[in-house]
Amino acid sequence: MLKLQQRLMRELQQNRHVKIVRSTEWCIPVRTIEVTYEPIRRSTMDVLMKMLLISMQEANFQNVQELSELLLVDPLFIEDLVTLMSRVRLIEQTDGFYKLTSKGEQQLEHGIFEEELEVETATLLFSPCHQAILPVGEEAIEEFDELPEPYRYVDKEAEQQEHFDEEMMLAALQQEEEEESSSQKIVATIVTSDAKQINDIPCLEFVLFNKEQNIVYVRVWNTLLNQWDEKLEQQLTEKEQLQWREQYL
């Protein structure tokens, strides 16, 4: 931590008009959330699948052989697609004939095929101080021998929060999917979310005075994000800027 602090201080004081007037360390709480969710894979509908759905929409077919004879396609290809479309509930058999479900009608209309995939599990990190899920994984949490005092503006009620906004979790999971995979995988539904341990994340705060511009401002380094944290800087500025001006100007 000392080496990091020294590196940041050198970086901040590269401008000869800037002086660090105060530096301190503190921790913010970050809650681990275990989430299970249902993803779907979205793709442009296959031409043969579209032909099958249109055929079932316009006429009555009892079996794969009839469809194969109409479309002049190997029965094995037809059978594979019919099995898939039945499994994902695009079609069903009514009075012995294949019929489109409302889901099948909708996907045919848009030319988009959505396949439901197996339930998956992920870990998210929620920061009460940011009221947001942070865009990092659990592996980014480092172990420190000693931890500084808690952040002076931690909302104790928010720190104990165990229920989280579903839209926020869906957005975070979708962002992870897009970063990790090139396929059109969509996070459709949160099945469960379970609040786990609270992790203490050290942050380094620097209050600076720019003599040339005659201003006092703050920079905060978040060790979990491994970058300057504008949200925490904004919080401190709103709460303490007048105090800094009285002390350091």
C-alpha positions as CSV (number, residue, x, y, z in Angstrom):
1,M,0.0,0.0,0.0
2,L,2.9,2.4,0.8
3,K,4.4,1.9,-2.7
4,L,1.0,2.6,-4.3
5,Q,0.6,5.7,-2.2
6,Q,4.1,7.0,-3.1
7,R,3.4,6.3,-6.8
8,L,0.1,8.2,-6.8
9,M,1.7,11.1,-4.9
10,R,4.4,11.5,-7.5
11,E,1.7,11.3,-10.3
12,L,-0.5,14.0,-8.7
13,Q,2.4,16.4,-8.1
14,Q,3.9,16.3,-11.6
15,N,2.4,19.8,-12.0
16,R,4.7,22.1,-10.0
17,H,1.7,24.3,-9.1
18,V,-0.1,21.4,-7.3
19,K,0.6,20.5,-3.7
20,I,-0.9,17.7,-1.6
21,V,-2.2,19.3,1.6
22,R,-3.7,16.2,3.1
23,S,-3.6,12.4,2.5
24,T,-5.5,9.7,4.2
25,E,-6.8,6.1,3.8
26,W,-10.1,4.5,4.5
27,C,-12.2,1.5,3.5
28,I,-15.5,1.2,1.8
29,P,-17.8,-1.8,2.2
30,V,-18.5,-4.0,-0.9
31,R,-21.1,-6.7,-0.7
32,T,-20.7,-10.0,-2.6
33,I,-23.9,-11.2,-4.2
34,E,-24.3,-14.7,-5.6
35,V,-26.8,-14.7,-8.5
36,T,-28.4,-17.5,-10.5
37,Y,-29.9,-16.4,-13.8
38,E,-31.5,-17.7,-17.0
39,P,-29.8,-16.7,-20.2
40,I,-31.1,-17.0,-23.8
41,R,-29.2,-17.0,-27.1
42,R,-30.6,-14.7,-29.7
43,S,-29.8,-15.1,-33.4
44,T,-31.2,-14.5,-36.8
45,M,-33.7,-17.2,-37.6
46,D,-32.4,-20.0,-39.8
47,V,-33.9,-20.1,-43.3
48,L,-35.1,-23.7,-42.9
49,M,-36.6,-23.0,-39.5
50,K,-38.5,-20.0,-41.1
51,M,-39.8,-22.2,-43.9
52,L,-41.0,-24.8,-41.4
53,L,-42.8,-22.3,-39.3
54,I,-44.5,-20.7,-42.3
55,S,-45.5,-24.2,-43.6
56,M,-47.0,-25.1,-40.2
57,Q,-48.8,-21.7,-40.1
58,E,-50.4,-22.2,-43.5
59,A,-51.2,-25.9,-43.6
60,N,-51.7,-28.9,-41.4
61,F,-48.8,-31.4,-41.0
62,Q,-48.9,-34.4,-38.8
63,N,-45.3,-35.6,-39.0
64,V,-41.8,-34.9,-40.1
65,Q,-42.1,-37.0,-43.3
66,E,-44.8,-34.7,-44.7
67,L,-42.7,-31.6,-44.1
68,S,-39.7,-33.3,-45.6
69,E,-41.6,-34.1,-48.8
70,L,-43.0,-30.6,-49.1
71,L,-39.7,-28.8,-48.6
72,L,-37.5,-31.5,-50.3
73,V,-35.2,-31.6,-47.3
74,D,-33.7,-34.7,-45.6
75,P,-36.0,-35.9,-42.8
76,L,-33.1,-35.9,-40.3
77,F,-32.6,-32.1,-40.7
78,I,-36.4,-31.6,-40.4
79,E,-36.6,-33.8,-37.3
80,D,-33.7,-32.0,-35.5
81,L,-35.3,-28.6,-36.1
82,V,-38.8,-29.8,-35.1
83,T,-37.4,-31.3,-31.9
84,L,-35.6,-28.0,-31.1
85,M,-38.7,-25.9,-31.9
86,S,-40.9,-28.1,-29.7
87,R,-38.3,-28.0,-26.9
88,V,-38.2,-24.2,-26.9
89,R,-42.0,-24.0,-27.3
90,L,-42.2,-22.4,-30.7
91,I,-44.5,-25.2,-31.9
92,E,-46.9,-27.7,-30.3
93,Q,-49.1,-30.5,-31.5
94,T,-52.8,-29.7,-31.4
95,D,-55.3,-32.3,-32.5
96,G,-52.4,-34.3,-34.1
97,F,-51.1,-31.3,-36.2
98,Y,-48.1,-29.1,-35.7
99,K,-49.2,-25.5,-34.7
100,L,-47.3,-22.4,-33.9
101,T,-47.5,-21.1,-30.3
102,S,-47.8,-17.4,-29.6
103,K,-44.1,-17.4,-28.9
104,G,-43.5,-19.0,-32.3
105,E,-45.7,-16.5,-34.1
106,Q,-43.8,-13.6,-32.5
107,Q,-40.4,-14.9,-33.3
108,L,-41.3,-15.7,-36.9
109,E,-42.7,-12.2,-37.3
110,H,-39.4,-10.7,-36.1
111,G,-37.2,-13.3,-37.8
112,I,-35.3,-13.7,-34.5
113,F,-34.7,-17.1,-32.8
114,E,-34.3,-17.1,-29.0
115,E,-33.1,-20.3,-27.4
116,E,-33.4,-20.7,-23.6
117,L,-30.1,-21.9,-22.1
118,E,-29.3,-23.7,-18.8
119,V,-29.4,-21.6,-15.6
120,E,-26.0,-20.1,-14.8
121,T,-24.4,-18.7,-11.6
122,A,-22.3,-15.5,-11.2
123,T,-20.9,-13.3,-8.4
124,L,-21.5,-9.6,-8.4
125,L,-20.0,-6.9,-6.1
126,F,-22.3,-4.2,-4.8
127,S,-21.0,-1.0,-3.3
128,P,-23.4,0.8,-0.9
129,C,-21.3,4.0,-1.3
130,H,-21.9,4.0,-5.1
131,Q,-25.4,2.4,-4.9
132,A,-24.2,0.4,-7.9
133,I,-22.7,-2.9,-8.9
134,L,-19.0,-2.4,-9.6
135,P,-17.6,-3.5,-13.0
136,V,-15.1,-6.0,-11.5
137,G,-15.0,-9.6,-10.5
138,E,-14.5,-11.2,-7.1
139,E,-10.9,-12.1,-8.2
140,A,-10.0,-8.4,-8.1
141,I,-10.4,-8.3,-4.3
142,E,-7.0,-8.2,-2.7
143,E,-5.9,-9.3,0.8
144,F,-4.3,-6.7,3.0
145,D,-2.4,-7.3,6.3
146,E,-3.9,-4.2,7.8
147,L,-7.0,-2.2,6.9
148,P,-7.6,1.5,7.5
149,E,-10.7,3.0,9.3
150,P,-14.1,2.8,7.6
151,Y,-15.1,5.6,5.1
152,R,-16.6,8.5,7.2
153,Y,-19.7,8.7,5.0
154,V,-20.8,5.1,4.9
155,D,-24.6,4.7,5.0
156,K,-25.0,2.0,7.7
157,E,-28.5,1.1,6.5
158,A,-27.3,0.7,2.9
159,E,-24.3,-1.3,4.1
160,Q,-26.7,-4.0,5.6
161,Q,-28.8,-4.1,2.4
162,E,-29.6,-7.6,1.3
163,H,-32.1,-7.1,-1.5
164,F,-31.0,-5.5,-4.8
165,D,-32.6,-4.0,-7.8
166,E,-33.2,-6.7,-10.4
167,E,-32.7,-4.3,-13.4
168,M,-29.3,-3.3,-12.0
169,M,-28.2,-6.9,-11.6
170,L,-29.5,-7.8,-15.1
171,A,-27.5,-4.9,-16.6
172,A,-24.3,-5.9,-14.8
173,L,-24.7,-9.6,-15.9
174,Q,-25.4,-8.5,-19.5
175,Q,-22.3,-6.3,-19.5
176,E,-20.2,-9.3,-18.3
177,E,-21.6,-11.6,-21.0
178,E,-20.8,-9.0,-23.7
179,E,-17.3,-8.6,-22.5
180,E,-16.6,-12.4,-22.2
181,S,-18.5,-13.8,-25.3
182,S,-19.0,-12.9,-28.9
183,S,-22.4,-14.7,-29.1
184,Q,-25.7,-13.0,-28.8
185,K,-26.3,-14.2,-25.3
186,I,-29.0,-12.3,-23.4
187,V,-29.5,-12.4,-19.6
188,A,-33.3,-12.8,-19.4
189,T,-34.3,-13.5,-15.8
190,I,-32.8,-13.4,-12.3
191,V,-33.7,-16.7,-10.6
192,T,-32.1,-16.0,-7.2
193,S,-29.8,-13.5,-5.5
194,D,-28.1,-14.2,-2.2
195,A,-26.2,-11.5,-0.3
196,K,-23.0,-12.9,1.1
197,Q,-20.0,-11.4,2.9
198,I,-19.0,-7.7,3.1
199,N,-15.5,-7.0,1.9
200,D,-13.5,-4.0,3.1
201,I,-11.9,-2.2,0.2
202,P,-9.1,0.4,0.9
203,C,-9.2,3.8,-0.8
204,L,-6.5,6.5,-0.8
205,E,-7.7,10.1,-0.5
206,F,-5.6,13.1,-1.5
207,V,-6.7,16.7,-1.0
208,L,-4.8,19.0,-3.3
209,F,-4.2,22.7,-3.7
210,N,-3.5,24.2,-7.1
211,K,-1.7,27.4,-6.4
212,E,-2.0,28.7,-10.0
213,Q,-5.8,28.3,-10.2
214,N,-6.3,28.9,-6.4
215,I,-8.5,25.8,-6.0
216,V,-8.7,22.9,-3.6
217,Y,-9.9,19.5,-4.9
218,V,-9.8,15.8,-4.0
219,R,-8.7,12.6,-5.8
220,V,-9.6,9.2,-4.5
221,W,-7.9,6.0,-5.7
222,N,-10.1,2.9,-5.4
223,T,-7.9,-0.2,-5.0
224,L,-10.7,-2.6,-6.2
225,L,-11.3,-0.7,-9.4
226,N,-7.6,0.1,-9.6
227,Q,-8.4,3.7,-10.8
228,W,-9.5,7.1,-9.7
229,D,-13.0,7.0,-8.3
230,E,-15.1,10.0,-9.6
231,K,-18.2,9.0,-7.6
232,L,-16.4,9.1,-4.2
233,E,-14.6,12.3,-5.2
234,Q,-17.9,13.9,-6.0
235,Q,-19.3,12.8,-2.6
236,L,-16.4,14.3,-0.7
237,T,-16.5,17.5,-2.7
238,E,-20.2,18.0,-2.0
239,K,-19.7,17.4,1.7
240,E,-16.3,19.0,2.4
241,Q,-15.4,21.6,-0.2
242,L,-16.3,24.6,2.0
243,Q,-14.2,23.2,4.8
244,W,-11.2,22.7,2.5
245,R,-11.5,26.3,1.4
246,E,-11.4,27.6,4.9
247,Q,-8.5,25.3,5.9
248,Y,-6.2,25.5,2.8
249,L,-6.9,28.7,0.9
